[in-house]
Structure formats: C-alpha cells, structure tokens
Amino acid sequence: MSDHRWEPGETVVERFLRPDGSIGQHHPLRVVSDDGRVLFGWLPVDTPIVGSRLADGRSMREAPLEERFRVPRVPVADTWRGTSTLRMIPEGQWSSVWWFFEPDGTFRDWYVNLEVPLGRTATGPDRIDGVLDVVVTPGAGWRWDDEDEAEEALAVGRLTREQLDRLRAEGERIGALADAGAFPFDGTHTDFRPDPSWPVPALPAALL
C-alpha cells in the first residue's frame, strides 16, 4: 500500500523515467479509482502531454532501429493522438494494462506496457518503459510488440539483461491470462465511459 493515494476526478501525472534518472514522457491521467495499490486513470484522445523526440528533430519511428537508443532525446510538447486509454497501474508490478478506445468510445484492444515500477510520488506513478510490450486483441489472442526495439535497447545498455528477462516473464504471465480470458481480459471495463463532467486532464504549468 502506497503512502500516496488519489481521489476520483483528481489529475495525476504518470512519468516515464530513463535508467539515468532523467524524465522522458509525462502523461496526465484523470483518476478513476485508486486504493493505494492499483490506480485506474483515464487519458482521453487529444490530451496535451510531454512527449520526446530525438535531439535532431526526428521521432523515434522516423529513425532507423540502430539509432533509436543512441541519439539523445529531448522533451517536446505533444498531444496524445488516435485513441483514449484507460490505464490500470498496479504498484510493484512490471506492467500496466491499457484499454484502447476509439474516439467514438468503441473498445479496440488491450495494450500491455511492460515497465519497471519505481513507486509513487505526490504527483503520480513513476515507471521506466520496458520497450517490450504485449498486444491483446479480442478474439485473436496476444502477441509481442517491439521485440526488435527491446533487443536494441539491451545492446546499448538502455535495459539490462536481468530487466529484459523479468519483463519477458511478465509478458508471458500476461499472455497466460489473455489465453485464459481471465481478468483483465475478460471484458471488464470494455464498456467504460468517463464522467462527462471531466475536463481533459491538464499538465502542471511548469511542464508546458
């Protein structure tokens, strides 16, 4: 149980730290529920975020694989595009589960962000993005995502072998839940709708 707990409707900022301690992306989330152990947060489409780009101006996807973890990155003002996400972020667990919704509210699929948990601060949860991810598609099972990036991150020291092994084990655990149709892949929250009175979550002014 964390010392930091948040009430429904509050805004927290999920921070993705890098192994050197610098902060990469900041994602503001509207708190749906929090018991001090599992946080559910909502990030609607078109929410302003702090993203990151390569220092030469390219996005990660615009760079060849061998450059994505070698060229320095810089923070940039950005927007969460394409989908809205409901996120389940459990304390101490090496993954968070994201329910992806189309702009009209239709549930699309689950994205499991494999992560190194770093606990909570007064402003929100801190994680290290594990690069390797899992996608679970309703009726079609699960698959790994970004395996090539994970191996490159390992090669340049962005992740350690021990971390990647644990992240992969977490992915296998998640995959077994998906195969069994067990929570969180049992249809729970696929009909989620945010409180219509909630404004888009905002980043603190210092981050804008």
Rosetta blueprint (number, residue, H / E / L):
1 M L
2 S L
3 D L
4 H L
5 R L
6 W L
7 E L
8 P L
9 G L
10 E L
11 T E
12 V E
13 V E
14 E E
15 R E
16 F E
17 L E
18 R L
19 P L
20 D L
21 G L
22 S L
23 I E
24 G E
25 Q E
26 H E
27 H E
28 P E
29 L E
30 R E
31 V E
32 V E
33 S E
34 D E
35 D L
36 G L
37 R L
38 V E
39 L E
40 F E
41 G E
42 W E
43 L E
44 P L
45 V L
46 D L
47 T L
48 P E
49 I E
50 V E
51 G E
52 S E
53 R E
54 L E
55 A L
56 D L
57 G L
58 R L
59 S L
60 M H
61 R H
62 E H
63 A L
64 P L
65 L H
66 E H
67 E H
68 R L
69 F L
70 R L
71 V L
72 P L
73 R E
74 V E
75 P E
76 V E
77 A E
78 D E
79 T E
80 W L
81 R L
82 G L
83 T L
84 S E
85 T E
86 L E
87 R E
88 M E
89 I E
90 P E
91 E L
92 G L
93 Q L
94 W L
95 S E
96 S E
97 V E
98 W E
99 W E
100 F E
101 F E
102 E L
103 P L
104 D L
105 G L
106 T L
107 F E
108 R E
109 D E
110 W E
111 Y E
112 V E
113 N E
114 L E
115 E E
116 V E
117 P E
118 L E
119 G E
120 R E
121 T E
122 A L
123 T L
124 G E
125 P E
126 D E
127 R E
128 I E
129 D E
130 G E
131 V E
132 L E
133 D E
134 V E
135 V E
136 V E
137 T E
138 P L
139 G L
140 A L
141 G E
142 W E
143 R E
144 W E
145 D E
146 D L
147 E H
148 D H
149 E H
150 A H
151 E H
152 E H
153 A H
154 L H
155 A H
156 V L
157 G L
158 R L
159 L L
160 T L
161 R H
162 E H
163 Q H
164 L H
165 D H
166 R H
167 L H
168 R H
169 A H
170 E H
171 G H
172 E H
173 R H
174 I H
175 G H
176 A H
177 L H
178 A H
179 D H
180 A H
181 G L
182 A L
183 F L
184 P L
185 F L
186 D L
187 G L
188 T L
189 H L
190 T L
191 D L
192 F L
193 R L
194 P L
195 D L
196 P L
197 S L
198 W L
199 P L
200 V L
201 P L
202 A L
203 L L
204 P L
205 A H
206 A H
207 L H
208 L L
